[in-house]
Each structure stands twice: as C-alpha cells, then as structure tokens.
Amino acid sequence: MLGNLFLFLMPRVKTKQAPLISVVTVCYNSEDHIEKTIRSVIDQNYSNKEYVVIDGASTDATLKIIDPFRNSINTFISEPDNGIYHAMNKAMSKAIGEWIIFMNAGDVFVDNTILDQVSDSLQKEVDVLYGDILVLKEGKLEVKEAPTDISHFHRMPFCHQAVLTRTSLLKSFPFDEKYKLSADFKFYKQLKQERIVFKRIPIPITIYDRTGISNSQRSKGLAENIAIIKEVDGWKQKLQLLPRLYFVKNWQTIRTLLKKK
C-alpha cells in the first residue's frame, strides 16, 4: 500500500517523443549511385522516419534498382519533372514529417546512427539544424566543418545534404524553380532574413558526392548566387561582394553583379 502511494507521489518523467523525420531522395538516371543512397537511408537505426523518393522518369536502370526497396519507401513517384528543385518541391508537398533532410542520389549518411544522433538537437526553439560533411580528398575522407556564425553569407554556408529543416518552412517558402542550381541558397537566405533560428551541430552528417550537378556547373551557380543576392538583399548588399570578386576570371559574371535593375 505504502509502496503504491510512494510511486504515485513520485514526479513522473516525461518521455520525449522522437520527431518524425522525412528523408527525401530525388533522382534521374542515377543507376550508378541510387542503391548506395537508398541503403544508407533505410539502414538508419532511427525508427521514426519516413522515406520519400522522387524519380524524374528515369530511362536507365534506376527504376529497376529501386524496385526491390519499394517496401522500405513510404512515398515513391516516377514522372517527368522540370529539374531538381521541382522534384524537391514535389517531395516536400508529400512529406508528413516535422523535419526534412534531402539525401539525393549519390549521397550517403556517415553511418547508420546519424538520424538518432541529431534527433536530440531537434528542439522546439530550433528551425534549421545543420552539421559538417565528409569529403573525399586524395583518397581520404576529411571533415569539412560548417561555419558556426552565418550572420551573413554569399553562398550556401552548409550542404543541403547535411541540414534538417522544419517541413512547415519548406512549404511556406518553396524553392524558386527559376534558379536551376542555387534555389536552396535563396531559400536559406530568405529564412535568415526572417530571423529563423539556425543551429550547428558539430558532427559530420553526410559523405558529400562531388559529382552532383551543382559541382559540375560552378560558374553558372555563381551567376545565380549573384542574382539571388541582388533579388533578396538588394543593391547595398551587392556592393559588399566587390572585394570578393578579385578571384573571378569571368568578366561577364562581374558585369552581371554590377548590372542595375
């Protein structure tokens, strides 16, 4: 009797409910890379996750490779799209998780505990949680740390494969599809202006695949970044970039920066 009374009077410890995380993979003709990405996602030991895969109607063996994993994929769509950010917008419209991380074809988590490790940092006062990445350099994986201070940034301060964002924000500010390489840069720049809370977690989250489209078209990506700075920040912020342009060899890129509306 007294034992039961003691248990009744003891303060009850609340068990924190693990948030639902939506992992998104977009792909197109990715037969050489898609399987390692899928396995990396489904092998995560974090149980409260959903997996969304958006394929752009691949014509190679991608769909055949995906097929054996269909039972581990919550939402799968294969149809023509208008580029990577159109596919990512489509994915987030289907996602039901509180948080989203994009792990596109070719990218993998560092290990199968990553989602579990980051889940404790997905707190109510945080809106964007980002971490470090591993990159292959001279045959060895090296940590590339994301900056802690992102008060001002003129390019993506972190990789979108290493950032978890509240789904509600992605649905409120969908990717601007007129930018084919840097729509994610515009999205996070908009969030920074809205005083959204960003937080860095000092662990590598993903092994970054340098063969992606944004890495193969760096000069076009830079031109888009400049256009986004002009659009989001305005002319005064543009002037702050001038000292940074000494290394730009493409005069047309500089002219794009300086051109007034």
C-alpha positions as semicolon CSV with decimal commas, in nm:
position;residue;x (nm);y (nm);z (nm)
1;M;0,000;0,000;0,000
2;L;0,273;0,249;0,106
3;G;0,480;0,139;-0,192
4;N;0,197;0,220;-0,428
5;L;0,148;0,560;-0,257
6;F;0,520;0,634;-0,293
7;L;0,507;0,556;-0,667
8;F;0,202;0,779;-0,703
9;L;0,372;1,074;-0,533
10;M;0,699;1,043;-0,729
11;P;0,742;1,302;-1,007
12;R;0,671;1,145;-1,343
13;V;0,946;1,162;-1,600
14;K;0,816;1,264;-1,939
15;T;0,946;1,064;-2,228
16;K;1,045;1,287;-2,516
17;Q;0,875;1,174;-2,834
18;A;1,117;1,139;-3,122
19;P;1,015;1,372;-3,407
20;L;0,920;1,225;-3,742
21;I;1,198;1,294;-3,992
22;S;1,130;1,281;-4,365
23;V;1,432;1,178;-4,570
24;V;1,396;1,277;-4,936
25;T;1,585;1,141;-5,235
26;V;1,536;1,291;-5,580
27;C;1,698;1,118;-5,874
28;Y;1,710;1,091;-6,251
29;N;1,909;0,833;-6,446
30;S;2,112;0,752;-6,136
31;E;2,176;0,382;-6,187
32;D;2,537;0,414;-6,069
33;H;2,454;0,588;-5,741
34;I;2,096;0,528;-5,628
35;E;2,141;0,196;-5,446
36;K;2,405;0,318;-5,200
37;T;2,186;0,617;-5,114
38;I;1,875;0,405;-5,056
39;R;2,064;0,157;-4,840
40;S;2,213;0,439;-4,636
41;V;1,866;0,577;-4,562
42;I;1,684;0,254;-4,484
43;D;1,973;0,131;-4,267
44;Q;1,936;0,424;-4,027
45;N;1,855;0,288;-3,681
46;Y;1,622;0,580;-3,612
47;S;1,274;0,432;-3,621
48;N;1,058;0,744;-3,654
49;K;1,141;0,830;-4,014
50;E;0,969;0,825;-4,349
51;Y;1,135;0,792;-4,685
52;V;1,023;0,984;-4,994
53;V;1,178;0,907;-5,333
54;I;1,101;1,123;-5,636
55;D;1,230;0,999;-5,972
56;G;1,217;1,209;-6,287
57;A;1,104;0,922;-6,513
58;S;1,448;0,767;-6,548
59;T;1,524;0,586;-6,872
60;D;1,821;0,385;-6,749
61;A;1,820;0,105;-6,487
62;T;1,737;0,334;-6,193
63;L;1,376;0,215;-6,156
64;K;1,481;-0,150;-6,172
65;I;1,734;-0,090;-5,894
66;I;1,477;0,092;-5,680
67;D;1,208;-0,173;-5,718
68;P;1,338;-0,426;-5,456
69;F;1,338;-0,149;-5,194
70;R;0,982;-0,029;-5,255
71;N;0,853;-0,175;-4,925
72;S;1,102;0,045;-4,740
73;I;0,992;0,361;-4,926
74;N;0,684;0,537;-4,791
75;T;0,620;0,757;-5,094
76;F;0,752;0,685;-5,443
77;I;0,679;0,886;-5,756
78;S;0,832;0,844;-6,100
79;E;0,723;1,100;-6,358
80;P;0,879;1,375;-6,570
81;D;0,974;1,691;-6,384
82;N;1,126;2,031;-6,454
83;G;1,453;1,987;-6,272
84;I;1,590;1,905;-5,930
85;Y;1,412;2,182;-5,739
86;H;1,079;2,098;-5,898
87;A;1,133;1,742;-5,778
88;M;1,231;1,864;-5,431
89;N;0,921;2,084;-5,411
90;K;0,712;1,785;-5,513
91;A;0,874;1,575;-5,243
92;M;0,813;1,822;-4,964
93;S;0,448;1,854;-5,065
94;K;0,417;1,480;-4,995
95;A;0,630;1,471;-4,679
96;I;0,449;1,442;-4,346
97;G;0,749;1,460;-4,113
98;E;0,815;1,754;-3,885
99;W;1,165;1,777;-4,033
100;I;1,311;1,716;-4,380
101;I;1,661;1,628;-4,494
102;F;1,745;1,587;-4,864
103;M;1,974;1,293;-4,935
104;N;1,992;1,284;-5,312
105;A;2,129;1,011;-5,537
106;G;2,497;0,956;-5,465
107;D;2,491;1,098;-5,112
108;V;2,506;0,880;-4,801
109;F;2,489;0,930;-4,427
110;V;2,822;0,896;-4,246
111;D;2,687;0,591;-4,060
112;N;2,355;0,433;-3,959
113;T;2,328;0,628;-3,631
114;I;2,321;0,982;-3,770
115;L;1,947;1,048;-3,752
116;D;1,944;0,914;-3,398
117;Q;2,238;1,140;-3,306
118;V;2,081;1,457;-3,445
119;S;1,729;1,391;-3,314
120;D;1,813;1,517;-2,963
121;S;1,906;1,855;-3,113
122;L;1,574;1,894;-3,296
123;Q;1,436;2,123;-3,029
124;K;1,131;2,346;-3,046
125;E;1,342;2,663;-3,044
126;V;1,544;2,548;-3,348
127;D;1,418;2,579;-3,707
128;V;1,722;2,476;-3,912
129;L;1,979;2,227;-3,781
130;Y;2,294;2,180;-3,987
131;G;2,617;1,987;-3,948
132;D;2,951;1,910;-4,111
133;I;3,028;1,685;-4,405
134;L;3,297;1,438;-4,510
135;V;3,460;1,490;-4,849
136;L;3,698;1,263;-5,036
137;K;4,036;1,430;-5,080
138;E;4,336;1,248;-5,222
139;G;4,177;0,914;-5,141
140;K;4,094;1,002;-4,780
141;L;3,778;1,127;-4,614
142;E;3,827;1,462;-4,446
143;V;3,588;1,666;-4,234
144;K;3,472;1,993;-4,383
145;E;3,328;2,196;-4,099
146;A;3,029;2,421;-4,148
147;P;3,059;2,772;-4,002
148;T;2,901;2,842;-3,665
149;D;2,835;3,206;-3,749
150;I;2,621;3,253;-4,059
151;S;2,508;3,608;-3,988
152;H;2,597;3,699;-4,347
153;F;2,662;3,457;-4,630
154;H;2,704;3,492;-5,005
155;R;2,686;3,124;-5,092
156;M;2,542;2,814;-4,929
157;P;2,703;2,806;-4,581
158;F;2,638;2,432;-4,548
159;C;2,541;2,140;-4,770
160;H;2,171;2,070;-4,802
161;Q;2,258;1,703;-4,752
162;A;2,373;1,800;-4,402
163;V;2,082;2,018;-4,292
164;L;1,746;1,935;-4,138
165;T;1,475;2,197;-4,189
166;R;1,126;2,225;-4,049
167;T;0,887;2,099;-4,314
168;S;0,649;2,387;-4,244
169;L;0,917;2,635;-4,354
170;L;0,983;2,450;-4,678
171;K;0,613;2,454;-4,754
172;S;0,588;2,825;-4,671
173;F;0,893;2,916;-4,883
174;P;0,908;2,661;-5,167
175;F;1,222;2,651;-5,380
176;D;1,221;2,911;-5,656
177;E;1,240;2,691;-5,963
178;K;1,368;2,964;-6,193
179;Y;1,704;2,902;-6,027
180;K;1,830;2,567;-6,153
181;L;2,141;2,542;-5,934
182;S;2,102;2,776;-5,636
183;A;1,739;2,771;-5,528
184;D;1,843;2,626;-5,193
185;F;2,077;2,923;-5,143
186;K;1,784;3,161;-5,198
187;F;1,564;2,961;-4,961
188;Y;1,807;2,976;-4,668
189;K;1,888;3,340;-4,741
190;Q;1,516;3,418;-4,714
191;L;1,494;3,229;-4,386
192;K;1,787;3,425;-4,246
193;Q;1,606;3,747;-4,324
194;E;1,300;3,613;-4,142
195;R;1,512;3,566;-3,827
196;I;1,465;3,192;-3,835
197;V;1,679;3,011;-3,575
198;F;1,976;2,823;-3,722
199;K;2,190;2,589;-3,513
200;R;2,506;2,397;-3,598
201;I;2,567;2,051;-3,458
202;P;2,942;1,971;-3,469
203;I;2,928;1,627;-3,626
204;P;2,964;1,517;-3,989
205;I;2,624;1,414;-4,120
206;T;2,687;1,306;-4,477
207;I;2,957;1,194;-4,715
208;Y;2,915;1,450;-4,989
209;D;2,915;1,342;-5,354
210;R;3,113;1,595;-5,556
211;T;2,976;1,466;-5,888
212;G;2,641;1,646;-5,846
213;I;2,504;1,896;-6,095
214;S;2,587;2,200;-5,883
215;N;2,953;2,098;-5,873
216;S;2,972;2,044;-6,249
217;Q;2,839;2,393;-6,328
218;R;3,013;2,617;-6,074
219;S;3,030;2,931;-6,293
220;K;2,656;2,919;-6,362
221;G;2,593;2,859;-5,994
222;L;2,797;3,167;-5,906
223;A;2,597;3,376;-6,152
224;E;2,275;3,254;-5,992
225;N;2,408;3,336;-5,644
226;I;2,478;3,690;-5,756
227;A;2,127;3,723;-5,899
228;I;1,981;3,592;-5,571
229;I;2,184;3,837;-5,364
230;K;2,058;4,115;-5,588
231;E;1,700;3,994;-5,551
232;V;1,695;3,917;-5,179
233;D;1,947;4,158;-5,028
234;G;1,933;4,449;-5,269
235;W;2,199;4,680;-5,415
236;K;2,376;4,781;-5,091
237;Q;2,450;4,421;-5,002
238;K;2,576;4,363;-5,355
239;L;2,845;4,626;-5,308
240;Q;2,986;4,426;-5,018
241;L;3,073;4,150;-5,263
242;L;3,310;4,359;-5,473
243;P;3,623;4,284;-5,265
244;R;3,546;3,915;-5,301
245;L;3,549;3,921;-5,680
246;Y;3,922;3,955;-5,733
247;F;3,942;3,581;-5,800
248;V;3,664;3,575;-6,060
249;K;3,815;3,546;-6,407
250;N;3,485;3,562;-6,592
251;W;3,421;3,931;-6,668
252;Q;3,063;3,854;-6,771
253;T;2,999;3,730;-6,417
254;I;3,125;4,059;-6,273
255;R;2,911;4,256;-6,517
256;T;2,610;4,053;-6,403
257;L;2,682;4,155;-6,045
258;L;2,719;4,524;-6,129
259;K;2,427;4,550;-6,367
260;K;2,147;4,754;-6,220
261;K;1,781;4,665;-6,248
